[in-house]
Amino acid sequence: MIIGLDVGGTHTDAVLLDCRGVVERAKVSTDETDLFRSVLAGLDLILEGTDPGCITRIVLSTTLTTNAIVRNRVEPVGMIVCSGPGLDPEVHRTGPDYHVVAGAIDHRGREIQPVDPDEIVAIAAGFRERGIRQVAVVGKFSCRNPAHEVRIAELVEPYVERVFMGHRTSGHLSFPRRIATTFLNASVYPIHRAFFEAVGGALREKGLSAPVHIMKADGGTMSLEASIDAPGQTVLSGPAASIMGAIPAAPAEEDVVVLDIGGTTTDIAILVGGVPLLQPVGIAFGRFKTLIRSLQTSSIGIGGDSHIQVSDGQLAIGPDRCGPPRAFGGPEVTPTDAFVTLGELNAGDAARATAGVTEIGERLGLDEHAAAQTLIETACDRILAAVDEMVEQVNAQPVYTIHEMLDGYRIRPTRLLVLGGPAEHFAPYLAARSSMKVSLVPDWGVANAIGAAMARTTCEVSLVADTERGLVSVSNSDAQWRCDRHYTRVDALRQASEALRNLAIESGADDEDMDLELTEDIQFNIVNGFSTTGRNIRVSLQIKPGLIHGYRLPGSASSRLFRSEGC
């Protein structure tokens, strides 16, 4: 049996699955100040009467790291950057504690300037004095030779709590993106560590000892232990879980838009033939562009609990959430209060919700019924406008799915797949205002937790061989070994495949659920003095995102379809 948990900012969703499908489901409020109790409450509801020894896999997704970045609630990070000649790394400054230091490796991994230990120790001592506990260390060509990053980390570690190194983030050469990615890992580490400890405590409390995985932005998973070294990978894991949960309900012959409507935001994604679109380079957060592979998503600050107000006669919805809806004791009117006012949601204090909607209506010159309708329709129009905008953005560039690049393909969505807590109430209004078919994902209220439970483990490695220097190195590790001049591409592919499989097993993968894909395959001769003196060989492989085998989920045939007639 498998447990899926989605820990969101508003609710924690939990599901228990066996080979026949969903056995138990639960939704509880998330208390970000006591994640242990939030997770434990969800587990209590789905595990009553179940032997903990029957649980073989536990998978989590969370929006906590994403929310912390959006709200700028992350701790300060110290950055140490060494680049050598070329573009001034000050261009990529991440904040006030950003230090460019001596030391440089060239593009082939050769040292051209040594590290100055005294300089590093002085900087590290300054970090300690200013209370900086996380540090990121990045060298321009560290993915070709990590020696400088490793040495700097050794010198800094006695002064701080945690050091993150750039060569562990990716094998890609993009120096600016590696800086941003390593900075992000260090920034979200304290929040993720608190989540890690809370979840671990809740699982021990329930006597659960099964392997624990966490969702990544690319729609795959990694072991919870491995996530401590790469917490940035969990950014956008919530939207990724929703996408994976929608896949079984997506018709294979259609382009489909997935809408995950939560309490605070609506996340938007696109499936082409049942396959998610991919951000092939990496996530961008404001001015920071990273190397974190991600499913392609977009978010809008509208959800069931979004704050509604009238300013200068105009209706404004979101992006803030000021607590629960008025119907449930909150201070402000929300779309949920509109559903309660219309009698479409029989929960909470209807009189309090109606009074709040009536106040909004008076400012708009509408009665309570018309005001409630207008609130919901305005929210839906904003969501549909965001869908159109995302489709236009996707069609303005090459389309990548997790399987391939679709050269010249244009997205033409014909269906909206809707999930999330308030999805059932929004769906008929979306159908009335869209030309697309609208249907609910089966188990729409907890589909994100189902998607997390069913996602397979993913990872990637890049191998670089320089036969002139006689050196092979692998990304995401400190691994290096010698090779001779007879080393070939076939050797590189074999060793990269072995490294990927080993990394996947360490990350919690099942050998039966590995779908390997070659993503980079380059080699060229090294010429000195008009003679070929060696070869540079580069190969990259990944395990593609997908769903694990052996578990049955309801598909599109059981989706609830909404039509515009009569809505």
C-alpha positions as CSV (number, residue, x, y, z in Angstrom):
1,M,0.0,0.0,0.0
2,I,1.1,3.6,-0.7
3,I,0.5,6.9,1.2
4,G,0.4,10.2,-0.7
5,L,0.6,13.4,1.2
6,D,0.3,17.0,-0.2
7,V,1.2,19.6,2.4
8,G,-0.1,22.9,1.1
9,G,-0.3,26.3,2.7
10,T,-4.1,25.9,3.3
11,H,-4.7,22.2,3.5
12,T,-2.9,18.9,3.9
13,D,-4.4,16.2,1.7
14,A,-3.7,12.5,2.4
15,V,-4.6,9.3,0.5
16,L,-4.1,5.6,1.0
17,L,-3.8,3.5,-2.2
18,D,-3.6,-0.2,-2.9
19,C,-3.5,-2.0,-6.2
20,R,-7.2,-1.5,-6.7
21,G,-7.1,2.3,-6.3
22,V,-7.8,4.8,-3.5
23,V,-8.8,3.2,-0.2
24,E,-8.9,6.2,2.1
25,R,-8.8,10.0,1.6
26,A,-8.6,12.9,4.0
27,K,-8.2,16.7,4.0
28,V,-7.1,18.7,7.1
29,S,-6.1,22.2,7.7
30,T,-2.3,23.0,7.5
31,D,-0.8,24.8,10.5
32,E,2.6,26.1,9.2
33,T,3.7,26.7,12.8
34,D,3.0,23.0,13.7
35,L,3.6,20.8,10.6
36,F,4.0,17.8,12.8
37,R,0.4,17.9,14.0
38,S,-0.9,18.8,10.5
39,V,0.8,15.7,8.9
40,L,-0.1,13.5,11.9
41,A,-3.8,14.5,11.6
42,G,-3.9,13.5,8.0
43,L,-2.2,10.2,8.7
44,D,-4.6,9.4,11.6
45,L,-7.6,9.7,9.3
46,I,-6.4,7.5,6.5
47,L,-4.6,4.8,8.6
48,E,-7.3,4.0,11.2
49,G,-7.4,0.2,11.3
50,T,-4.5,-0.3,8.9
51,D,-1.3,-2.2,9.9
52,P,1.7,0.2,9.4
53,G,3.7,-2.7,8.2
54,C,1.5,-2.9,5.1
55,I,2.8,0.5,3.9
56,T,5.5,0.1,1.3
57,R,5.9,3.6,0.0
58,I,5.2,7.2,1.2
59,V,5.4,10.2,-1.1
60,L,5.0,13.8,-0.2
61,S,4.5,17.1,-2.1
62,T,4.6,20.6,-0.6
63,T,4.1,24.2,-1.5
64,L,5.9,25.4,1.6
65,T,9.2,26.2,-0.1
66,T,7.5,27.9,-3.0
67,N,5.4,30.0,-0.7
68,A,8.4,31.0,1.3
69,I,10.2,32.3,-1.8
70,V,7.1,34.2,-3.1
71,R,6.6,35.8,0.3
72,N,10.4,36.5,0.7
73,R,10.4,34.6,4.0
74,V,13.8,33.0,3.5
75,E,17.0,33.4,5.6
76,P,20.0,35.4,4.3
77,V,22.6,33.4,2.4
78,G,26.3,33.8,2.0
79,M,27.7,33.4,-1.6
80,I,31.3,32.6,-2.5
81,V,32.0,32.7,-6.3
82,C,35.2,32.1,-8.2
83,S,35.3,32.5,-11.9
84,G,38.6,33.7,-13.3
85,P,38.7,35.7,-16.6
86,G,35.6,36.5,-18.4
87,L,32.3,38.2,-17.5
88,D,32.4,39.9,-14.2
89,P,30.4,37.7,-11.7
90,E,29.2,40.8,-9.9
91,V,26.6,40.8,-12.7
92,H,25.0,37.8,-11.0
93,R,25.0,39.2,-7.5
94,T,22.3,37.5,-5.3
95,G,22.5,39.8,-2.3
96,P,24.7,41.7,0.2
97,D,26.8,38.8,1.3
98,Y,28.1,37.9,-2.1
99,H,31.9,37.5,-2.4
100,V,34.0,37.0,-5.6
101,V,37.3,35.3,-4.6
102,A,40.5,34.2,-6.2
103,G,40.7,30.7,-7.8
104,A,39.8,29.6,-11.3
105,I,39.3,26.4,-13.3
106,D,39.2,26.5,-17.1
107,H,36.6,24.9,-19.4
108,R,38.6,21.6,-19.5
109,G,38.9,21.4,-15.7
110,R,42.5,22.6,-15.4
111,E,43.5,24.9,-12.6
112,I,44.6,28.4,-13.8
113,Q,44.5,30.2,-10.5
114,P,44.7,28.6,-7.0
115,V,42.3,29.3,-4.1
116,D,43.5,31.7,-1.4
117,P,42.7,29.9,2.0
118,D,43.3,33.1,4.1
119,E,40.8,35.0,2.0
120,I,38.1,32.2,2.4
121,V,38.6,31.9,6.1
122,A,38.3,35.7,6.6
123,I,35.0,35.7,4.6
124,A,33.7,32.6,6.6
125,A,34.5,34.4,9.9
126,G,32.5,37.4,8.7
127,F,29.5,35.1,7.9
128,R,29.6,33.8,11.5
129,E,29.7,37.3,12.9
130,R,26.6,38.3,10.9
131,G,24.6,35.2,11.8
132,I,24.6,33.7,8.3
133,R,24.1,30.0,8.7
134,Q,23.8,28.8,5.0
135,V,26.5,29.4,2.4
136,A,26.6,28.6,-1.4
137,V,29.9,28.0,-3.2
138,V,30.0,28.2,-7.0
139,G,32.9,27.9,-9.4
140,K,32.5,28.8,-13.1
141,F,33.6,25.4,-14.4
142,S,33.1,23.3,-11.3
143,C,31.1,20.7,-13.2
144,R,34.3,19.9,-15.1
145,N,36.5,19.8,-11.9
146,P,34.9,20.4,-8.5
147,A,38.3,20.7,-6.6
148,H,38.0,24.4,-5.8
149,E,34.4,24.2,-4.6
150,V,35.3,21.2,-2.4
151,R,38.3,23.0,-0.9
152,I,36.4,26.2,-0.3
153,A,33.6,24.2,1.4
154,E,36.1,22.5,3.7
155,L,37.4,25.9,4.8
156,V,33.9,27.4,5.4
157,E,32.2,24.5,7.1
158,P,33.6,25.1,10.6
159,Y,32.0,28.6,10.6
160,V,28.4,27.8,9.4
161,E,25.6,25.3,9.6
162,R,25.5,24.1,5.9
163,V,27.4,24.6,2.7
164,F,25.9,23.9,-0.8
165,M,28.2,23.4,-3.8
166,G,27.4,24.3,-7.4
167,H,28.7,21.2,-9.0
168,R,26.2,19.1,-7.0
169,T,23.2,21.0,-8.6
170,S,23.7,20.2,-12.3
171,G,26.2,19.1,-15.0
172,H,25.2,22.0,-17.3
173,L,27.7,24.8,-17.8
174,S,25.4,27.8,-17.4
175,F,27.4,29.7,-14.7
176,P,24.6,32.3,-13.9
177,R,21.9,29.6,-13.6
178,R,24.2,27.5,-11.4
179,I,24.7,30.5,-9.1
180,A,21.0,31.0,-8.8
181,T,20.3,27.3,-8.3
182,T,22.9,26.9,-5.5
183,F,21.6,30.2,-3.9
184,L,18.1,28.8,-4.0
185,N,19.1,25.5,-2.4
186,A,20.7,27.4,0.5
187,S,17.8,29.9,0.9
188,V,15.1,27.3,1.4
189,Y,17.1,24.8,3.4
190,P,15.9,25.9,6.9
191,I,12.2,25.7,5.8
192,H,12.8,22.4,4.2
193,R,14.7,21.0,7.1
194,A,11.8,21.9,9.4
195,F,9.4,20.1,7.1
196,F,11.8,17.1,6.9
197,E,11.9,16.9,10.7
198,A,8.2,17.4,11.2
199,V,7.3,14.7,8.6
200,G,9.9,12.3,10.0
201,G,8.4,12.8,13.5
202,A,4.9,12.2,12.4
203,L,5.8,9.0,10.5
204,R,7.7,7.6,13.5
205,E,4.7,8.5,15.7
206,K,2.5,6.3,13.5
207,G,5.1,3.4,13.4
208,L,5.7,3.9,9.7
209,S,9.1,2.7,8.4
210,A,8.5,2.5,4.7
211,P,10.8,4.5,2.3
212,V,9.8,8.2,2.1
213,H,10.0,10.2,-1.1
214,I,9.3,13.8,-2.0
215,M,8.0,15.3,-5.2
216,K,10.3,17.3,-7.4
217,A,9.4,20.1,-9.8
218,D,9.9,17.8,-12.8
219,G,7.1,15.5,-11.8
220,G,9.4,12.8,-10.4
221,T,10.4,12.0,-6.8
222,M,13.6,11.7,-4.8
223,S,14.1,10.2,-1.3
224,L,13.4,12.5,1.5
225,E,16.9,12.1,2.8
226,A,18.4,13.1,-0.6
227,S,16.2,16.2,-0.6
228,I,18.1,17.7,2.3
229,D,21.1,18.1,-0.1
230,A,18.9,19.6,-2.9
231,P,15.9,21.3,-1.2
232,G,15.4,23.6,-4.2
233,Q,14.2,20.6,-6.2
234,T,11.0,20.6,-4.0
235,V,10.0,24.1,-5.3
236,L,6.8,23.7,-7.4
237,S,6.4,20.1,-6.2
238,G,2.8,20.9,-5.4
239,P,1.8,21.8,-9.0
240,A,3.9,18.9,-10.2
241,A,1.9,16.5,-8.0
242,S,-1.4,17.9,-9.4
243,I,-0.3,17.4,-13.0
244,M,0.7,13.8,-12.3
245,G,-2.6,13.3,-10.6
246,A,-4.5,14.5,-13.7
247,I,-2.6,12.3,-16.2
248,P,-4.9,9.2,-15.8
249,A,-7.9,11.3,-16.6
250,A,-6.4,13.1,-19.7
251,P,-7.7,11.8,-23.1
252,A,-4.7,10.7,-25.2
253,E,-6.0,12.4,-28.4
254,E,-6.5,15.9,-27.0
255,D,-4.5,18.9,-25.8
256,V,-5.7,19.5,-22.3
257,V,-5.3,22.3,-19.8
258,V,-5.1,21.2,-16.1
259,L,-6.4,23.7,-13.5
260,D,-5.6,23.0,-9.8
261,I,-7.8,25.4,-7.9
262,G,-6.7,25.7,-4.3
263,G,-7.4,28.1,-1.4
264,T,-4.9,30.8,-2.5
265,T,-3.8,30.1,-6.1
266,T,-4.8,28.3,-9.2
267,D,-2.0,26.4,-10.9
268,I,-2.2,25.9,-14.7
269,A,-0.5,23.2,-16.8
270,I,-0.9,21.7,-20.3
271,L,-0.9,18.1,-21.4
272,V,-0.2,17.1,-25.0
273,G,-1.5,13.6,-25.7
274,G,-1.6,12.9,-21.9
275,V,2.1,14.1,-21.5
276,P,3.1,17.2,-19.5
277,L,5.0,20.0,-21.0
278,L,8.6,20.6,-19.7
279,Q,10.7,23.6,-18.9
280,P,13.8,22.2,-20.6
281,V,16.4,24.6,-19.1
282,G,15.0,25.4,-15.6
283,I,12.7,27.3,-13.4
284,A,12.8,31.1,-13.2
285,F,11.9,33.0,-10.0
286,G,11.8,36.7,-10.8
287,R,15.3,37.7,-11.9
288,F,16.8,34.3,-10.8
289,K,16.9,31.7,-13.6
290,T,17.8,28.3,-12.3
291,L,18.9,24.8,-13.6
292,I,16.0,23.1,-11.7
293,R,14.1,21.1,-14.3
294,S,10.4,21.6,-14.0
295,L,7.1,20.7,-15.6
296,Q,5.8,23.9,-17.3
297,T,3.2,25.6,-15.0
298,S,1.8,29.0,-14.4
299,S,0.1,30.3,-11.3
300,I,-2.5,33.0,-10.7
301,G,-3.4,34.4,-7.3
302,I,-7.0,33.3,-7.3
303,G,-8.5,30.5,-5.2
304,G,-11.5,29.6,-3.1
305,D,-10.2,31.7,-0.2
306,S,-9.0,34.8,-2.2
307,H,-9.7,38.2,-0.6
308,I,-12.4,40.1,-2.5
309,Q,-12.7,43.9,-2.3
310,V,-14.2,46.8,-4.3
311,S,-11.9,49.7,-5.2
312,D,-13.2,52.7,-7.1
313,G,-16.2,50.7,-8.2
314,Q,-14.1,47.9,-9.5
315,L,-14.1,44.3,-8.2
316,A,-10.7,42.9,-7.2
317,I,-10.1,39.3,-6.4
318,G,-6.8,38.1,-4.9
319,P,-3.9,37.7,-4.9
320,D,-4.0,37.8,-1.1
321,R,-5.5,35.3,1.2
322,C,-6.5,36.9,4.5
323,G,-7.5,33.7,6.3
324,P,-10.5,31.4,5.9
325,P,-13.7,32.6,4.2
326,R,-16.3,34.6,6.2
327,A,-18.5,31.5,6.4
328,F,-15.8,29.8,8.4
329,G,-14.9,32.6,10.7
330,G,-12.5,34.6,8.5
331,P,-12.4,38.4,8.2
332,E,-12.9,38.9,4.5
333,V,-15.3,37.9,1.7
334,T,-14.1,35.1,-0.6
335,P,-15.4,33.1,-3.6
336,T,-16.3,30.4,-1.2
337,D,-18.7,32.8,0.5
338,A,-20.3,33.4,-2.8
339,F,-20.9,29.7,-3.3
340,V,-22.4,29.5,0.2
341,T,-24.6,32.5,-0.5
342,L,-26.0,30.8,-3.6
343,G,-26.7,27.6,-1.7
344,E,-24.2,25.7,-3.8
345,L,-22.0,24.9,-0.8
346,N,-23.9,23.8,2.3
347,A,-21.2,24.5,4.9
348,G,-20.2,27.1,7.4
349,D,-22.2,30.1,8.6
350,A,-24.5,31.0,5.6
351,A,-25.8,34.2,7.3
352,R,-22.3,35.5,7.8
353,A,-21.3,34.7,4.2
354,T,-24.4,36.3,2.8
355,A,-23.9,39.4,4.9
356,G,-20.4,39.8,3.5
357,V,-21.5,39.2,-0.1
358,T,-24.4,41.7,0.4
359,E,-21.9,44.4,1.5
360,I,-19.9,43.8,-1.7
361,G,-23.1,43.9,-3.8
362,E,-24.1,47.3,-2.3
363,R,-20.9,48.8,-3.5
364,L,-21.5,47.4,-7.0
365,G,-25.2,48.2,-7.1
366,L,-26.2,44.5,-7.1
367,D,-28.4,42.4,-4.9
368,E,-26.8,39.5,-3.0
369,H,-27.6,36.9,-5.6
370,A,-26.3,38.9,-8.5
371,A,-23.3,39.9,-6.5
372,A,-22.4,36.3,-5.7
373,Q,-22.8,35.3,-9.3
374,T,-20.6,38.3,-10.4
375,L,-17.9,37.4,-7.9
376,I,-17.6,33.8,-9.1
377,E,-17.8,34.7,-12.8
378,T,-15.1,37.4,-12.4
379,A,-12.8,34.8,-10.8
380,C,-13.5,32.4,-13.6
381,D,-12.8,35.0,-16.2
382,R,-9.5,35.8,-14.6
383,I,-8.5,32.1,-14.6
384,L,-9.5,31.6,-18.2
385,A,-7.6,34.7,-19.3
386,A,-4.5,33.3,-17.5
387,V,-5.1,30.0,-19.5
388,D,-5.2,31.9,-22.8
389,E,-2.0,33.8,-21.8
390,M,-0.1,30.6,-21.0
391,V,-1.2,29.0,-24.3
392,E,0.1,32.0,-26.2
393,Q,3.4,31.9,-24.3
394,V,3.9,28.2,-25.0
395,N,3.0,28.6,-28.7
396,A,5.6,31.5,-29.1
397,Q,8.5,29.0,-28.6
398,P,9.4,25.4,-29.3
399,V,7.2,23.0,-27.4
400,Y,8.9,20.5,-25.2
401,T,7.2,17.6,-23.5
402,I,8.9,15.3,-20.9
403,H,9.4,12.9,-23.8
404,E,10.5,15.0,-26.8
405,M,10.6,18.4,-28.5
406,L,7.6,18.9,-30.8
407,D,9.0,21.0,-33.6
408,G,6.5,23.4,-35.1
409,Y,3.6,22.1,-32.9
410,R,0.9,24.5,-31.8
411,I,-1.1,23.9,-28.6
412,R,-4.9,23.9,-29.3
413,P,-6.6,22.9,-26.0
414,T,-10.1,21.4,-26.2
415,R,-10.7,20.4,-22.6
416,L,-10.2,21.8,-19.1
417,L,-9.4,19.2,-16.4
418,V,-10.2,20.7,-13.0
419,L,-9.1,19.5,-9.6
420,G,-8.5,21.0,-6.1
421,G,-10.7,21.6,-3.0
422,P,-13.3,24.0,-4.6
423,A,-13.0,22.5,-8.1
424,E,-16.5,21.0,-8.0
425,H,-18.1,24.5,-7.5
426,F,-16.0,26.3,-10.0
427,A,-16.3,23.8,-12.8
428,P,-19.9,24.6,-14.0
429,Y,-19.1,28.3,-14.1
430,L,-15.9,27.7,-16.1
431,A,-17.9,25.5,-18.5
432,A,-20.5,28.3,-19.0
433,R,-17.7,30.8,-19.8
434,S,-15.3,28.7,-21.9
435,S,-15.6,27.1,-25.4
436,M,-13.7,24.1,-24.0
437,K,-15.2,21.0,-22.5
438,V,-14.8,21.1,-18.7
439,S,-14.5,17.9,-16.6
440,L,-13.5,17.1,-13.0
441,V,-10.5,14.8,-12.3
442,P,-11.7,11.8,-10.4
443,D,-11.1,12.4,-6.7
444,W,-10.5,16.0,-7.6
445,G,-10.2,17.1,-3.9
446,V,-7.2,14.9,-3.3
447,A,-5.9,14.3,-6.8
448,N,-2.6,16.1,-6.0
449,A,-1.9,13.6,-3.2
450,I,-2.7,10.8,-5.6
451,G,-0.3,12.2,-8.2
452,A,2.4,12.4,-5.6
453,A,1.8,8.8,-4.5
454,M,2.0,7.5,-8.1
455,A,5.0,9.5,-9.4
456,R,8.2,7.6,-10.2
457,T,11.7,8.6,-9.0
458,T,13.6,10.7,-11.5
459,C,17.2,12.0,-11.7
460,E,19.9,12.9,-14.3
461,V,23.6,12.7,-14.7
462,S,26.1,14.3,-17.1
463,L,29.5,12.6,-17.8
464,V,32.4,14.5,-19.3
465,A,35.6,12.7,-20.6
466,D,38.8,14.4,-21.7
467,T,41.0,11.7,-23.1
468,E,43.9,14.0,-23.6
469,R,44.0,14.7,-19.8
470,G,42.9,11.2,-19.1
471,L,40.1,12.3,-16.8
472,V,36.4,11.4,-16.5
473,S,34.0,13.3,-14.2
474,V,30.3,12.9,-13.4
475,S,27.9,15.6,-12.3
476,N,25.9,15.7,-9.0
477,S,28.9,14.1,-7.3
478,D,32.6,14.4,-6.6
479,A,33.3,11.3,-8.7
480,Q,36.3,11.4,-11.0
481,W,38.5,8.6,-12.4
482,R,41.3,8.1,-14.9
483,C,40.9,7.0,-18.5
484,D,43.3,6.3,-21.4
485,R,43.2,7.6,-25.0
486,H,41.3,4.5,-26.1
487,Y,38.2,5.6,-24.1
488,T,35.2,5.9,-26.4
489,R,31.6,7.2,-26.5
490,V,30.4,3.6,-25.8
491,D,32.5,3.6,-22.6
492,A,31.0,7.0,-21.6
493,L,27.4,5.8,-22.2
494,R,28.0,2.6,-20.2
495,Q,29.5,4.4,-17.3
496,A,26.9,7.2,-17.3
497,S,24.1,4.6,-17.4
498,E,25.7,2.9,-14.4
499,A,26.1,6.2,-12.5
500,L,22.5,7.1,-13.3
501,R,21.1,3.8,-12.1
502,N,23.2,4.0,-8.9
503,L,22.0,7.5,-8.3
504,A,18.4,6.5,-8.9
505,I,18.6,3.6,-6.5
506,E,20.1,5.9,-3.8
507,S,17.3,8.4,-4.5
508,G,14.7,5.6,-3.9
509,A,13.9,4.3,-7.4
510,D,12.6,0.9,-8.1
511,D,14.6,-0.9,-10.8
512,E,11.4,-1.8,-12.6
513,D,10.3,1.8,-12.9
514,M,13.3,3.3,-14.7
515,D,12.8,4.8,-18.1
516,L,16.3,6.0,-19.2
517,E,16.6,8.7,-21.9
518,L,19.7,10.2,-23.6
519,T,19.5,14.0,-23.5
520,E,23.0,15.0,-24.6
521,D,25.5,13.1,-26.9
522,I,28.5,15.2,-28.1
523,Q,32.1,14.4,-28.9
524,F,34.8,16.4,-30.7
525,N,38.5,16.1,-31.3
526,I,41.1,18.0,-29.3
527,V,43.7,19.3,-31.7
528,N,47.2,20.7,-30.7
529,G,49.8,21.6,-33.2
530,F,47.8,20.3,-36.2
531,S,47.5,16.9,-34.6
532,T,44.6,15.2,-32.8
533,T,45.7,14.6,-29.2
534,G,42.5,13.4,-27.7
535,R,38.7,13.6,-27.6
536,N,36.2,15.5,-25.4
537,I,33.1,13.3,-24.9
538,R,29.9,14.5,-23.2
539,V,26.8,12.5,-22.5
540,S,23.8,13.2,-20.3
541,L,21.0,10.8,-19.3
542,Q,17.9,11.1,-17.3
543,I,15.1,9.0,-15.9
544,K,11.9,10.4,-17.4
545,P,8.9,11.4,-15.2
546,G,6.0,9.0,-15.2
547,L,3.7,6.9,-13.0
548,I,4.8,3.7,-11.2
549,H,3.3,0.4,-12.3
550,G,1.0,-2.0,-10.5
551,Y,-1.6,0.5,-9.2
552,R,-5.0,1.1,-10.8
553,L,-6.4,4.7,-11.0
554,P,-9.7,5.9,-12.5
555,G,-9.2,7.4,-16.0
556,S,-11.1,9.8,-18.3
557,A,-14.1,7.5,-18.6
558,S,-15.0,8.3,-15.0
559,S,-14.4,12.0,-15.2
560,R,-17.4,14.2,-14.5
561,L,-18.1,16.3,-17.5
562,F,-19.7,19.8,-17.3
563,R,-21.5,21.3,-20.3
564,S,-22.3,25.0,-20.9
565,E,-26.0,24.2,-21.5
566,G,-28.1,25.2,-18.5
567,C,-25.2,26.6,-16.5
